[in-house]
Amino acid sequence: MSGIYDILSIRNPGIKELFRLRVGRRRARMPKGQCVVRGRQIVQAISEHFKFDKVFTHESRDAASFYNADKVLRTPKAVLQHVLFGPKAPSQTLDDGDLVIGQIKQPEATEEFEPSPRCLLAVDKIKHPENMGLLLSTAVALKFDGVVFSTECVDPFCYKVLEASQAVAWTLPYRSFATPQQLVELCDRHQLLLCAAHKDGKALSEVSQLSSSRRGFCLVVGNEADGIQKELLSRCTQVALPMSELVESLNAGVAGGILLHALSCTWVQQRK
């Protein structure tokens, strides 16, 4: 059973640390290797498989005893609101479940995708948490083998991305790449066709003809404003979605999600 304690003051060291983790950028969190997760539903979903270091909640002792955590800290709503929003009160009415905060060790990057992957997602400089969350959710839903992040992406383990994805990507193996060459080498090592979402790319029907010598594929989705960095784009098979002339483009999360599904279907059909 978890240890249950009461914290009443906003000046408590544990509350101050939680606030720093919540507002801090990746550099502030990485030395501690900790993530902050907000919301009862997400906390409970993750805790089915992983134990939290701490869970902060305003709930009764009976309710608090069900969390999978080393410590459950009962804290007034006003203190939890301060952690989440600072001195600024939220404009919308919060559900009681929103004021449950988990503090947990961040999953470590994998040294290698095992067994050898067939389907990977590569995310290049995506900045908006909503897009990152949508891409990760789609990759999990389609049973992708992992995700590779460029070092300039939004932090995939910041609380905004975790909320946007409902933390479904928590168990998705991940790695990072600092240069395009590192991603190219990873794909060559696993015999993956490196594809890039691009408006001037090939139709999906043509991709299967290029992939006969490859075991699988890796789809790169680029930055919302600038797309995929040129050096990486030049090394990719560029893939486009057929769209009406009435629509200039789709955002990165939507377009990437459609292509993840389309490429998966194309690959399955080819292997039959």
C-alpha positions in Angstrom: 0.0 0.0 0.0 1.2 3.5 -0.8 2.3 5.8 2.0 -0.3 8.6 2.3 0.7 12.0 3.6 -0.8 15.5 3.9 0.7 18.6 2.4 -1.1 21.9 3.2 1.4 24.6 2.2 2.4 26.0 -1.2 5.9 26.5 0.4 6.4 22.8 0.9 9.7 21.6 -0.8 7.8 18.8 -2.6 5.3 21.3 -4.0 8.1 23.6 -5.1 9.9 20.8 -6.9 6.6 19.7 -8.6 6.0 23.3 -9.8 9.6 23.5 -11.2 9.1 20.2 -13.1 5.8 21.3 -14.5 7.0 24.7 -15.8 10.5 23.7 -16.6 11.8 22.9 -20.0 13.5 19.7 -21.0 16.9 20.9 -19.7 15.3 21.6 -16.3 13.8 18.1 -16.1 16.4 15.9 -17.7 18.9 15.9 -14.8 16.1 14.6 -12.5 14.7 12.3 -15.2 11.2 13.1 -14.0 7.9 13.8 -15.8 4.7 15.4 -14.6 1.4 13.9 -15.7 -1.9 15.6 -15.1 -5.3 14.1 -14.7 -6.8 11.1 -12.9 -7.5 9.1 -16.1 -3.9 9.4 -17.4 -2.3 8.7 -14.0 -4.4 5.6 -13.6 -3.7 4.4 -17.1 0.1 4.7 -16.7 0.0 3.3 -13.2 -1.5 0.0 -14.5 2.0 -0.8 -15.7 4.4 1.7 -14.0 4.7 2.9 -10.5 4.7 6.7 -9.8 7.1 8.2 -7.4 4.5 10.6 -6.1 0.8 11.3 -6.8 -0.6 14.6 -5.6 -4.4 14.6 -5.1 -7.1 16.5 -3.1 -9.1 13.2 -2.8 -10.0 11.4 0.4 -7.7 8.9 2.0 -9.8 6.0 0.8 -9.6 7.2 -2.8 -5.9 8.0 -2.6 -5.1 4.5 -1.4 -5.8 3.1 -4.9 -3.0 4.9 -6.7 0.1 2.9 -7.7 2.7 5.2 -6.1 5.5 5.2 -3.6 3.8 8.2 -1.9 0.4 9.8 -2.3 0.3 13.4 -1.1 -3.1 14.8 -0.2 -3.0 18.5 -1.1 -5.7 21.2 -1.1 -7.2 22.1 -4.5 -5.8 25.7 -4.3 -2.3 24.3 -4.0 -2.7 22.0 -7.0 -4.2 24.8 -9.1 -1.2 26.9 -8.3 1.1 24.1 -9.5 -0.8 23.8 -12.8 -1.6 27.4 -13.5 0.5 29.6 -11.3 -1.2 32.7 -10.0 -3.5 32.7 -13.1 -6.9 31.1 -12.4 -8.1 28.8 -15.2 -10.9 30.3 -17.3 -12.8 27.0 -17.5 -14.3 25.0 -14.6 -12.1 22.1 -13.7 -13.3 18.7 -13.1 -12.0 17.1 -9.8 -10.1 14.6 -11.9 -8.0 17.3 -13.5 -6.5 18.1 -10.1 -4.6 14.9 -9.8 -0.9 15.2 -10.6 1.6 12.3 -11.0 5.4 12.6 -10.8 7.2 9.7 -12.4 10.5 8.7 -13.8 10.7 9.4 -17.6 11.2 6.3 -19.8 14.7 5.8 -21.0 15.6 5.9 -24.7 16.3 2.5 -26.2 19.7 1.6 -27.4 18.3 -0.4 -30.3 14.8 -1.3 -31.5 14.3 -5.0 -30.8 13.3 -7.1 -32.6 14.3 -5.4 -35.8 11.5 -2.9 -36.6 9.2 -2.9 -39.6 7.4 0.4 -39.1 8.9 3.5 -37.5 7.8 7.1 -37.1 10.5 9.9 -37.3 9.5 13.3 -36.0 11.7 16.2 -37.3 11.4 19.5 -35.4 7.7 19.3 -34.6 7.0 22.1 -32.2 3.3 22.0 -31.3 2.3 19.6 -28.5 -1.1 18.8 -30.1 0.6 17.6 -33.3 3.2 15.6 -31.4 0.4 14.0 -29.4 -1.6 13.1 -32.4 1.3 11.6 -34.2 2.3 9.5 -31.2 -1.3 8.3 -30.6 -1.6 7.3 -34.2 1.7 5.4 -34.1 0.6 3.5 -31.0 -2.9 2.7 -32.5 -1.3 1.3 -35.7 1.2 -0.8 -33.6 4.3 0.9 -34.9 7.6 -0.5 -33.5 9.0 2.9 -32.3 9.6 6.6 -32.8 12.7 8.6 -33.5 12.8 12.2 -32.4 15.1 15.0 -33.7 16.8 16.8 -30.9 14.9 20.0 -31.8 11.4 18.6 -31.3 9.0 19.7 -28.6 9.8 17.6 -25.5 7.6 14.4 -26.0 7.4 14.0 -22.3 6.3 17.5 -21.3 2.9 17.5 -19.7 1.2 19.2 -22.7 2.2 16.4 -25.1 1.3 13.7 -22.5 -2.2 15.3 -22.2 -2.6 15.6 -26.0 -1.8 12.0 -26.5 -3.5 10.8 -23.3 0.0 9.2 -22.6 -0.8 6.3 -24.8 2.7 6.5 -26.2 4.3 5.9 -22.8 5.5 2.4 -23.7 6.4 3.2 -27.3 10.2 2.6 -27.7 12.1 5.8 -28.7 15.4 7.1 -29.8 16.8 10.5 -30.8 18.8 11.7 -33.8 20.9 14.8 -33.9 21.8 14.7 -37.6 20.0 13.4 -40.8 22.9 10.9 -41.3 22.1 9.2 -38.0 18.6 8.6 -39.1 19.7 7.3 -42.5 22.1 4.9 -40.9 19.4 3.6 -38.6 17.1 2.9 -41.5 19.8 1.3 -43.6 20.8 -1.0 -40.7 17.2 -2.2 -40.4 16.5 -2.2 -44.2 13.8 0.4 -43.9 12.6 2.6 -46.7 13.0 6.2 -45.5 9.9 8.2 -46.5 9.0 11.8 -46.1 5.7 13.6 -46.1 5.9 16.2 -48.9 3.3 17.9 -51.1 5.4 17.2 -54.3 6.1 13.6 -53.4 5.1 10.3 -55.2 1.7 8.8 -55.0 1.4 6.0 -52.5 0.7 3.5 -55.3 4.3 4.1 -56.6 5.9 3.6 -53.2 5.3 -0.2 -53.1 7.3 -0.5 -56.3 10.3 1.0 -54.6 10.2 -1.0 -51.5 10.7 -4.6 -52.7 14.2 -4.7 -51.2 13.2 -3.2 -47.9 11.8 -5.0 -44.8 9.7 -2.0 -43.7 9.5 1.8 -43.7 10.2 4.9 -41.6 8.0 7.9 -42.2 9.4 11.3 -41.4 7.0 14.1 -40.5 8.5 17.6 -40.5 8.1 21.0 -38.8 4.7 22.7 -39.1 6.2 25.8 -40.8 9.4 24.7 -42.5 8.8 21.1 -43.2 11.6 18.5 -43.1 15.1 19.9 -43.1 16.6 19.9 -46.6 19.5 17.6 -46.0 17.2 14.9 -44.6 14.5 15.4 -47.3 17.0 14.8 -50.1 17.7 11.3 -48.6 14.0 10.3 -48.5 11.5 8.9 -50.8 9.0 11.7 -50.8 5.3 10.7 -50.4 2.3 12.9 -51.0 -1.4 12.7 -50.2 -3.9 13.3 -53.1 -6.0 16.3 -52.1 -8.6 18.6 -53.5 -7.4 21.8 -55.0 -9.7 23.5 -52.5 -7.3 22.5 -49.7 -3.8 23.9 -49.7 -2.4 21.6 -47.0 -3.2 19.7 -43.8 -1.4 20.3 -40.5 1.4 18.0 -39.6 -0.5 15.9 -37.1 -3.4 15.2 -39.5 -1.3 14.6 -42.6 1.2 12.5 -40.7 -1.5 10.4 -39.2 -3.2 9.7 -42.6 0.2 8.8 -44.1 1.1 6.5 -41.2 -2.1 4.6 -41.8 -1.8 4.6 -45.6 1.8 3.4 -45.6 0.9 0.6 -43.2 -1.9 -0.6 -45.4 0.3 -0.4 -48.5 3.0 -2.5 -46.8 0.5 -5.1 -45.6 -1.0 -5.5 -49.1 2.5 -5.8 -50.7 3.5 -8.6 -48.3 0.4 -10.7 -49.1 
